[in-house]
Amino acid sequence: MGLKQMDAERIRAQVDRILASAAFADAARASSFLRFVVERKLEGHASEIKEFVIAVEVLGRTSSFDSRTDPIVRVEAGRLRDRLSSYYEDEGEADLVLISLPKGGYVPEFAERRRPPAPGRGAVMRLSILPPENASFESFAVSPDGRKLAFTAALNEKMMLWVRALDSLDARPLAGTENAAYPFWSPDSLSIGFFVPHKLKVVDVNGGPARDIADVVVGRGGAWSSEGVILFCPRPIGILYQVPPSGGAATPVTSLDESRAEIVHAFPQFLPGGRRFLYLAASRRPGESSIRAGSLDSTGSKVLLSADTGAAYAPVLREYGASLLFVHDGALMAQPFESHRLQLCGEPMVVVPEVRHQRWQQASFSTSSKGVLLYQGAEHQQFCWFDRQGKLLAPAGSQNDCLSFTLSPDERYVALHRHDDPDTILPTI
């Protein structure tokens, strides 16, 4: 699709998106160059986009500019092409409007990216991935390149970290990962971070000794940025910290919002550029837990939406553009999301009608930067009272809110491990 068929405002919006990206951070000349040539073309003055004009009006050269002795325009044009290429390979890989600067010229070209065909009338393409024999998935994460799956499952009654290529039927446990939980991948898909009691560790995907990275009490999710930062929650209650992948002293990144009665920040995920991130901000008050966007450069944050479980950013999702994935009323939803503006736009849509989830946890789904989405369907569980003849007396609590339980010796009471609202009391008989 060319300029005549494309709305000029869409092109201008795309320029704004590009210039707000990490690829154009601290690139004043490239930003001015791009905006100038795009505006001249949109205004119908493409014939005026000449080397001399750019040198004088954009790059600050005088009217005595001579391109034979001063290659500034050619140099800056090359840098601009490199930045555009970097942008579309990373933050803009799902953008539909493409802007390029052809080699040998300065007049920009506009095109529209073709949307990938949607399989089967746009439905999610499903295939089953089975855990090892006599085991079940506890937590899992698909690699950024969409080729491998890391998951935790029991082996000989010990929880282990496993790796499986998605084009293979075989999964293998990684030695030294006993009691692993909440795996997360390095950006290059070659290493996996995970938690064990009291430690955050990293292990190579091909095996080898797991390395201690930081002390924790009970880990509540981690993320690994392209800039070499691991972001993680080290306690059941508290904030997010950052640490280098090589280990070292962990430093705080977020702060709890007391006005919203927040008690924990957990399950982070980095956004394109590696500085900003999503996380779950759990609140004691019903309806006030949220998905927030934060930054390594500031303790401030932005509330994106209300949610009781962790969310994820999907740069590619079927025939849609970049989206925020989250759980609402038991369904996995997607809503268009502009990561550079931290702005939700458009209408949310149902991706999976029912997905496994628990309050204040990461729901059972994971997505790669290449558009692979893995999820577990809902497995409804209800804690109930029965009489000695097996007759149902009454449900106890809500569905899926009981993690474990034990009966008192006199069989009059039951103790439940569950996520609950402070004022909710479970009936006993």
GIPENOR-V255248 format. One record per helix or strand of 3 or more residues. SS is the DSSP state (~ for helix, > for strand). FROM is the first residue (numbers start at 1). TO is the last residue. Records with the same first field share a line. If there is no record, write none. Layout:
SS=FROM-TO ; FROM-TO
//
This chain:
~=3-5 ; 8-19 ; 22-24 ; 28-42 ; 46-48 ; 51-57 ; 72-89 ; 258-260
>=97-101 ; 108-112 ; 139-142 ; 148-155 ; 158-165 ; 171-173 ; 181-185 ; 191-196 ; 199-204 ; 211-215 ; 222-224 ; 230-233 ; 240-243 ; 262-270 ; 276-283 ; 290-295 ; 298-306 ; 312-314 ; 323-328 ; 331-338 ; 349-352 ; 365-367 ; 373-375 ; 384-386 ; 392-395 ; 402-407 ; 414-418
//
